[in-house]
Amino acid sequence: MPIPSEIQNLIERLNQELAETEADATQGLNLVRPILSRFPDNARMIQFFAFFNNILLFVEISRRRIQVARERLEVPDATAEEIQDVGEELGTLLGRVLESKIAVRKINTNLEELQ
């Protein structure tokens, strides 16, 4: 069964948001590393470093979840209920991705102001 266009659009949006979040988290790591090397015992910088690494892990896990969702939809006998469940899961995931992206950007802004 072909993936419904609404879900395909949601998957494309998720992939775009994940790519942006990954780029922002990588930028955050690049901002925090020099500060952390100068102040290795700074608890806040250690937290930021861990946060950015967790976000990168979240991005990877989310990409896998999207792939699993696609596979669930590509079976020939997918029911309307299964399609709805996948759509809801992806919608919830999009919310979590957007929250993560906002948090990453906020920390990046704060780190940029330190420089």
N, C-alpha and C positions, 0 to 999 in steps of 0.2 A: 504494500500500500504506500502510495507517495505521502510524504510528510505534508500536512496541511500548511498553507501559506502563512497563516498566523504564527504557527510554531516555528516555521523556517525563519520568519522575520525575527522572532524572539531569539532564536539561536544565533543569527547574524549579529543582533544587538549585543548579546552576551559575549560573543567572541570579540567584538570591537571594544566593549568595556573592559574585558579581561586583558586585552593587549595594552590598553591605556593604563590600566592599574599596574600591570607588570612593568611597564616603562617608568611609571611614577615611583614604584617601589625600588626599582634599580637606581633611579636618580637619588632617592632617599638614602640608599646604601652608600652611594658615591659622596653624598653630602656628609653623612655621619662618620664615615671611616677616618677622614683626616682629624676630625675633632676627637674621636675616640683614641686615635694614636697619640695625640698630645695629652689627653686626660683619660688614661686607661681605667681609672677607678670611678669615673663619673657614671653613677647609677642610671641617670636619665638617658645618657647616650647608649649605654648597654641595653636599656629597654627599647630604645628606638631601633637599634641594630637588630634585636630579636624580633621586634614587630615587623620590620621590613622583610626579614627572612620568612616569618610566618605568613605574610601576605603572598610572597612568591610561592610558598607551598600551597596556600589556598587557591591561587590561580591555577596551578598544575592539577590539583584535585578537581577543581571546577571544570576544567577542560575534559578530564576523564568522565565526569558525571554527564557532561553534554554528549560525549560520544556514546555512553551507555544509553542515554535517553534516545538518541538517534536510532540506535540499534533496536530499541524496544518499539519504535514506531515503524521501522522498515520491515517488520514481519508481516506476511500477507494477511494474517487473521487478527490484526490489532483491532480491539473493540473501541467503541466510542468512549467508554469509561476509561480505558487505558490511555487513550489519546488525551482525554481531559486530565487525568492524573499527571501525565508527563508535562502537559502545559502548565499545570499548577506548580509542579516541582521546579520547572525552569523559571517561572515567574518569581517564585520565592528566592531562587538562586540569584536572579537579577537584582532583587532588593538587597541581598547580602553583598553582592559585588559592588553595587553603587555606594552602600554604606562604607565599605572598605576603601573604595576609591576616594571618597570624601575625607576619611580619616588620614589616608596617606598624603593627600594634597595639603591638608591642614598642617601636618607635621613638617612636610617639605617647606612650606611657607615660613614656618618658625625657624627651621634650620637655615634657610637662605638669609633670613634677617640677622642671624648670628655672624654671618660672614662679611 
